[in-house]
Amino acid sequence: MKLARLIFLFGVCAFLGFTARSAAGQAQPPAKPAAKTPPASTHTMAKGPKQMTNASALLNPAALHEQAPAEFTVKFVTTKGDFTVKVTRAWSPLGADRFYNLAKHQYFDNAAFFRVVPGFIVQFGLSADPKVSRVWRAANFRDDKVTQTNKRGTITFATAGPNTRTTQLFINFGNNAGLDGQGFSPFGEVTDGMAVVDQLYSGYGERPDQGQIQDKGKAYLDQNFPKLDVIKSTTVEPVAAAAPAHPAAKPPAKP
């Protein structure tokens, strides 16, 4: 009887020990916290105060709502050459305002002409910096009434439907009046250097993926489409008001 009891107690202890070891084997040590990557700077130390200010402003689309002058020009310096766009705000007021704020804060610097369709359009306006693209992706603004036709040399915001304009634009290579009825509202036109626009690299057609450009920026294009032409800088200048005409001289009155 005692021997049976001892065997029974020994079996119970052995079972409890096995259960404890099994439970201990299922427990996992806490995972080590992943090393935190320091936040990327919005500018490099080599850049001056102007660029630093622009970089900060570009991360806050809601702050860039300045009204554009009635007329202004934007000079584009590109890897193919220079061209100038003249904007008339009355043509498309909201489009002119958005373009003015983007160009004034160097949004287009290092951005590529990623869609070049000869005879149709050249498209650009996705930032070289994916952090900037991320905050502007949903920065839609309302449509303007179409008051001008999409003729050769005019510049227009691209759209994915009603009231979905953000930062993408195109310049018309040809007379694309068929776009007028689809809500594409020109706000300016190339007044100098259209021959440069005609020569922008078109060998990749429509292969560059817009989603990849937004997610990876210039790095994606440099790796996969290195021949694309790029905007080096933009300069905004107001158009000086014309001097009032002098009244015609009248002959002296007869005595």
Legacy VTK file of the C-alpha trace (Angstrom):
# vtk DataFile Version 3.0
C-alpha trace
ASCII
DATASET POLYDATA
POINTS 255 float
0.000 0.000 0.000
2.785 2.437 0.892
4.673 1.470 -2.241
1.626 2.155 -4.394
1.110 5.516 -2.682
4.758 6.481 -3.254
4.491 5.517 -6.909
1.315 7.556 -7.232
2.910 10.654 -5.579
6.031 10.284 -7.738
3.849 10.190 -10.835
1.964 13.321 -9.806
5.227 15.228 -9.198
6.663 14.071 -12.502
3.505 15.167 -14.320
3.517 18.602 -12.672
7.203 19.073 -13.518
6.586 18.141 -17.141
3.658 20.570 -17.328
5.737 23.397 -15.840
8.574 22.723 -18.309
6.090 22.663 -21.204
4.566 25.961 -20.139
8.020 27.484 -19.770
8.910 26.309 -23.279
5.920 28.177 -24.808
6.819 31.521 -23.252
8.879 33.804 -25.481
11.282 36.465 -24.284
10.054 39.994 -25.028
11.161 41.179 -28.471
13.856 43.780 -28.500
12.494 47.192 -29.504
13.446 48.071 -33.079
16.124 50.693 -33.326
14.472 54.021 -34.004
15.569 55.750 -37.190
16.192 59.421 -36.583
13.650 61.563 -38.426
14.864 62.684 -41.808
15.686 66.354 -41.984
13.637 68.511 -44.304
16.807 70.211 -45.465
20.547 69.781 -45.492
22.967 72.002 -43.671
24.289 73.264 -46.982
21.000 74.973 -47.817
20.396 78.573 -46.927
17.513 80.094 -44.942
15.307 80.493 -48.049
15.402 76.807 -48.898
14.904 75.834 -45.257
11.800 78.026 -45.075
10.424 76.603 -48.313
11.017 73.024 -47.163
9.037 73.660 -43.989
6.245 75.446 -45.838
5.881 72.668 -48.396
5.041 70.219 -45.624
1.976 72.299 -44.716
-0.188 72.736 -47.833
-2.932 74.528 -45.909
-0.529 77.401 -45.215
0.178 78.067 -48.899
-2.927 79.965 -49.926
-1.592 83.360 -51.013
-3.534 84.997 -53.823
-1.537 85.332 -56.999
-0.992 88.644 -58.792
-3.286 89.415 -61.713
-0.411 88.494 -64.037
2.981 86.947 -63.340
5.633 84.886 -65.059
7.517 81.795 -63.936
10.886 81.003 -65.472
11.708 77.292 -65.552
15.378 76.324 -65.653
15.566 72.701 -66.810
18.149 70.160 -67.893
17.064 70.786 -71.497
17.044 74.583 -71.340
14.856 77.412 -70.088
11.276 78.370 -70.803
8.888 80.957 -69.392
5.207 80.660 -68.503
2.973 83.725 -68.262
-0.054 83.328 -65.995
-3.245 85.366 -66.259
-5.167 84.873 -63.043
-8.534 85.825 -64.571
-8.348 82.757 -66.835
-8.458 80.293 -63.942
-8.130 82.016 -60.534
-7.826 78.985 -58.258
-5.405 77.250 -60.610
-3.282 80.392 -60.862
-3.173 80.702 -57.063
-2.087 77.092 -56.563
0.602 77.340 -59.246
1.863 80.632 -57.786
2.280 79.180 -54.296
4.004 76.023 -55.544
6.446 77.859 -57.789
7.167 80.564 -55.195
8.199 77.921 -52.641
10.304 75.866 -55.077
7.985 72.867 -55.040
9.067 71.951 -58.574
12.821 71.903 -57.898
14.326 68.558 -59.042
10.913 67.340 -60.232
10.887 65.412 -63.510
8.812 65.718 -66.649
7.655 62.150 -66.119
5.006 61.812 -68.831
5.905 63.064 -72.302
3.510 62.185 -75.132
4.662 63.858 -78.375
1.893 65.715 -80.146
-0.274 65.661 -77.017
1.106 66.825 -73.652
4.050 66.869 -71.263
3.087 66.250 -67.621
4.915 67.101 -64.380
4.183 68.213 -60.822
5.049 65.233 -58.611
7.631 66.293 -56.043
11.136 64.863 -56.005
10.714 64.434 -52.233
8.261 61.668 -51.203
7.604 63.418 -47.868
6.307 66.426 -49.763
4.269 64.275 -52.179
2.673 62.535 -49.215
1.181 65.714 -47.745
0.072 67.170 -51.079
-1.594 63.998 -52.359
-4.916 64.913 -50.761
-4.567 68.706 -51.047
-7.380 68.997 -53.587
-8.756 72.327 -54.700
-11.961 73.183 -56.527
-12.368 73.416 -60.274
-12.358 76.658 -62.220
-14.652 77.481 -65.082
-12.959 76.763 -68.417
-12.503 80.155 -70.091
-9.585 79.343 -72.428
-9.015 76.532 -74.879
-6.232 73.963 -74.442
-4.243 75.167 -77.411
-0.541 74.583 -78.044
1.646 76.070 -75.294
-1.065 76.498 -72.658
-0.507 75.082 -69.164
-3.286 73.339 -67.246
-3.768 71.373 -64.032
-4.387 67.658 -64.452
-7.419 66.177 -62.744
-8.811 62.752 -61.844
-12.412 64.006 -61.773
-14.390 66.962 -60.435
-12.552 69.044 -57.817
-9.509 66.740 -57.617
-6.742 69.071 -58.804
-3.621 69.001 -56.616
-0.115 69.638 -58.027
0.128 67.862 -61.376
0.165 69.974 -64.511
0.615 69.573 -68.218
1.664 71.727 -71.144
-0.158 71.155 -74.401
2.009 70.194 -77.366
-0.902 70.412 -79.782
-4.298 72.017 -80.009
-6.234 69.844 -77.561
-9.590 71.589 -77.607
-11.237 68.263 -76.785
-10.014 68.700 -73.202
-12.022 71.871 -72.707
-15.315 70.056 -72.317
-13.742 67.699 -69.746
-13.080 70.534 -67.304
-9.381 71.147 -67.968
-8.936 74.872 -67.386
-5.754 76.565 -68.732
-4.362 79.304 -66.495
-1.306 80.393 -68.486
0.835 79.754 -71.519
4.458 79.362 -72.530
5.564 82.711 -73.938
9.247 81.925 -74.425
11.125 78.650 -74.937
8.406 76.426 -76.351
11.124 74.854 -78.524
12.735 73.664 -75.270
9.453 72.094 -74.145
9.226 70.311 -77.505
12.631 68.708 -76.902
11.975 67.268 -73.416
12.961 63.594 -73.336
10.081 61.407 -74.467
11.765 58.010 -74.899
10.061 56.413 -71.894
6.538 57.298 -73.022
4.065 56.649 -70.213
6.090 53.944 -68.460
7.043 55.871 -65.275
4.605 54.838 -62.548
3.013 57.791 -60.768
2.421 55.806 -57.576
6.105 54.864 -57.402
7.117 58.482 -57.992
4.913 59.603 -55.111
6.195 56.868 -52.781
9.908 56.961 -53.656
10.462 60.309 -55.322
13.489 61.127 -57.415
15.308 57.950 -56.343
12.809 55.821 -58.269
13.189 57.887 -61.427
16.980 58.082 -61.217
17.216 54.316 -60.962
14.676 53.398 -63.620
14.334 56.393 -65.943
17.611 58.319 -65.735
17.174 60.180 -69.037
14.102 62.128 -67.975
14.553 65.882 -68.028
14.277 67.655 -64.688
13.340 71.126 -63.431
16.357 72.721 -61.768
14.595 75.800 -60.441
11.668 78.178 -60.873
11.627 81.958 -60.507
8.417 83.941 -60.052
8.226 87.499 -61.356
5.233 89.870 -61.394
4.313 91.420 -64.719
4.782 95.174 -64.570
1.625 97.152 -65.219
1.641 99.023 -68.489
2.214 102.763 -68.169
-0.888 104.835 -68.912
-0.926 106.280 -72.412
-0.386 110.019 -72.696
-3.419 111.893 -74.017
-3.047 113.111 -77.576
-1.787 116.653 -77.830
-4.462 119.102 -78.896
-3.787 122.018 -81.214
-3.835 125.384 -79.494
-7.183 127.104 -79.451
-7.712 129.820 -82.013
-7.572 133.288 -80.591
LINES 1 256
255 0 1 2 3 4 5 6 7 8 9 10 11 12 13 14 15 16 17 18 19 20 21 22 23 24 25 26 27 28 29 30 31 32 33 34 35 36 37 38 39 40 41 42 43 44 45 46 47 48 49 50 51 52 53 54 55 56 57 58 59 60 61 62 63 64 65 66 67 68 69 70 71 72 73 74 75 76 77 78 79 80 81 82 83 84 85 86 87 88 89 90 91 92 93 94 95 96 97 98 99 100 101 102 103 104 105 106 107 108 109 110 111 112 113 114 115 116 117 118 119 120 121 122 123 124 125 126 127 128 129 130 131 132 133 134 135 136 137 138 139 140 141 142 143 144 145 146 147 148 149 150 151 152 153 154 155 156 157 158 159 160 161 162 163 164 165 166 167 168 169 170 171 172 173 174 175 176 177 178 179 180 181 182 183 184 185 186 187 188 189 190 191 192 193 194 195 196 197 198 199 200 201 202 203 204 205 206 207 208 209 210 211 212 213 214 215 216 217 218 219 220 221 222 223 224 225 226 227 228 229 230 231 232 233 234 235 236 237 238 239 240 241 242 243 244 245 246 247 248 249 250 251 252 253 254
